[in-house]
Amino acid sequence: MDTLNLTDIIHWFNAIRNLPENQRYRALEGMWDTQLHSKKWIVDELNAILSSDSRNHNVYVFGGWIGILSSMLLQRSKFAINKIRSIDIDPWCESVADTVCKPYEMDGWRFKARTADMCEFEYEHNLSPSIVINTSSEHVDQNTYDVWYDSIPKNVLVVVQSNDFYDCSEHIRCVSSIQEFKTKNHVSNVLYEGTLDSKNYTRYMCMWIK
Ligand SMILES: C[S@@+](CC[C@H](N)C(=O)[O-])C[C@H]1O[C@@H](n2cnc3c(N)ncnc32)[C@H](O)[C@@H]1O
């Protein structure tokens, strides 16, 4: 996944431009090189796992932030995506993510951001999840993660990322190894596990069938 659509990139910039000046840097925090590489990692590994999968997937992204992963998935997945929902507890994220993914939001809400706590979220009727992604697992305590995980239906493809960046005050559930990651996140039936060097810290990711 090396190229992105110009139309989509224009909407990324619009999302920044539309914000009040004192909020623009906040949106740019989600666009660091390490952030983009970690999202590309998800797209690449999902493409490898699902390249010959014929289902039309409903994807839920938790801790979806400003919608960059959803935009990348909608542009570059080699598997069919019906709809994506991006859930974040921070209401500020909703309109930014909807602008980042504007072409898909306008296409009958193929993409839509939602504001909710992941552990209280109720999956939409008629939009049962087939892929559930959590890129913010280090931002929630173990109880929140466990309640969130329990609510995922069986046979869903689960993707979780975490990291060992303990120095960030918002990171309350980091891990130091892939083994610790697997234990804390209840990983079983592994389809992919790996690490990504992100300059000052390591990211961890597993993909598995619940
Ligand atoms: C700052 S982002 C970073 C995530 C990840 N490290 C990455 O690189 O993509 C973390 C997001 O998780 C969201 N978040 C934290 N707790 C949450 C919860 N309980 N439910 C949903 N979203 C949550 C925050 O609002 C924030 O937008």
Ligand as a Chemical Component Dictionary entry (heavy atoms), coordinates in Angstrom:
data_LIG
# 
_chem_comp.id                   LIG 
_chem_comp.type                 NON-POLYMER 
_chem_comp.pdbx_formal_charge   0 
_chem_comp.three_letter_code    LIG 
# 
loop_
_chem_comp_atom.comp_id 
_chem_comp_atom.atom_id 
_chem_comp_atom.alt_atom_id 
_chem_comp_atom.type_symbol 
_chem_comp_atom.charge 
_chem_comp_atom.model_Cartn_x 
_chem_comp_atom.model_Cartn_y 
_chem_comp_atom.model_Cartn_z 
_chem_comp_atom.pdbx_ordinal 
LIG C1  C1  C 0  -4.511  9.490 20.790 1  
LIG S1  S1  S 1  -5.190  8.108 19.974 2  
LIG C2  C2  C 0  -3.743  7.135 19.771 3  
LIG C3  C3  C 0  -4.015  5.721 19.476 4  
LIG C4  C4  C 0  -2.878  4.850 18.983 5  
LIG N1  N1  N 0  -1.759  4.875 19.876 6  
LIG C5  C5  C 0  -2.496  5.201 17.573 7  
LIG O1  O1  O 0  -1.338  5.468 17.334 8  
LIG O2  O2  O -1 -3.355  5.195 16.708 9  
LIG C6  C6  C 0  -6.124  7.290 21.234 10 
LIG C7  C7  C 0  -7.600  7.514 21.064 11 
LIG O3  O3  O 0  -8.312  6.620 21.908 12 
LIG C8  C8  C 0  -9.474  7.281 22.351 13 
LIG N2  N2  N 0  -10.020 6.580 23.520 14 
LIG C9  C9  C 0  -9.491  6.514 24.759 15 
LIG N3  N3  N 0  -10.295 5.804 25.574 16 
LIG C10 C10 C 0  -11.357 5.393 24.824 17 
LIG C11 C11 C 0  -12.533 4.639 25.101 18 
LIG N4  N4  N 0  -12.779 4.167 26.324 19 
LIG N5  N5  N 0  -13.403 4.425 24.095 20 
LIG C12 C12 C 0  -13.178 4.923 22.855 21 
LIG N6  N6  N 0  -12.087 5.654 22.538 22 
LIG C13 C13 C 0  -11.180 5.889 23.500 23 
LIG C14 C14 C 0  -8.994  8.685 22.622 24 
LIG O4  O4  O 0  -10.048 9.616 22.676 25 
LIG C15 C15 C 0  -8.033  8.909 21.454 26 
LIG O5  O5  O 0  -8.669  9.552 20.368 27 
# 
loop_
_chem_comp_bond.comp_id 
_chem_comp_bond.atom_id_1 
_chem_comp_bond.atom_id_2 
_chem_comp_bond.value_order 
_chem_comp_bond.pdbx_ordinal 
LIG C1  S1  SING 1  
LIG S1  C2  SING 2  
LIG S1  C6  SING 3  
LIG C2  C3  SING 4  
LIG C3  C4  SING 5  
LIG C4  N1  SING 6  
LIG C4  C5  SING 7  
LIG C5  O1  DOUB 8  
LIG C5  O2  SING 9  
LIG C6  C7  SING 10 
LIG C7  O3  SING 11 
LIG C7  C15 SING 12 
LIG O3  C8  SING 13 
LIG C8  N2  SING 14 
LIG C8  C14 SING 15 
LIG N2  C9  SING 16 
LIG N2  C13 SING 17 
LIG C9  N3  DOUB 18 
LIG N3  C10 SING 19 
LIG C10 C11 SING 20 
LIG C10 C13 DOUB 21 
LIG C11 N4  SING 22 
LIG C11 N5  DOUB 23 
LIG N5  C12 SING 24 
LIG C12 N6  DOUB 25 
LIG N6  C13 SING 26 
LIG C14 O4  SING 27 
LIG C14 C15 SING 28 
LIG C15 O5  SING 29 
# 
